[in-house]
Amino acid sequence: MNQTFMAGYYQGVVEVAPASLSAAQVERLAVTMTIQHLRHAGVSITSIHDFLVDTIHADDRVVKQYLNLSAAQLESAQAELLALAFKNEEA
């Protein structure tokens, strides 16, 4: 895993996340997207955890909440967060 690239990927998600999301929601979105990307690349769960917690400094509880979800579950979590963003924008 190229840590510089993946740190940029994570930061990119943070930067383009809808402004109507809270900081905690943005972190959840970035964590789920990064986990999904790294799992598709065949990176081990332990390496993903260590990267997100030790390198990115993501909240360990958030990482553990999403780390073992299936691809479909990660996509659902992402969709829920994005739906929240659009709901918040309408309010």
Secondary structure, 3 states (H helix, E strand, C coil): CCHHHHHHHHHHHHHHCCCCCCHHHHHHHHHHHHHHHHHHCCCCHHHHHHHHHHHCCCCHHHHHHHHCCCHHHHHHHHHHHHHHHHHHHHC
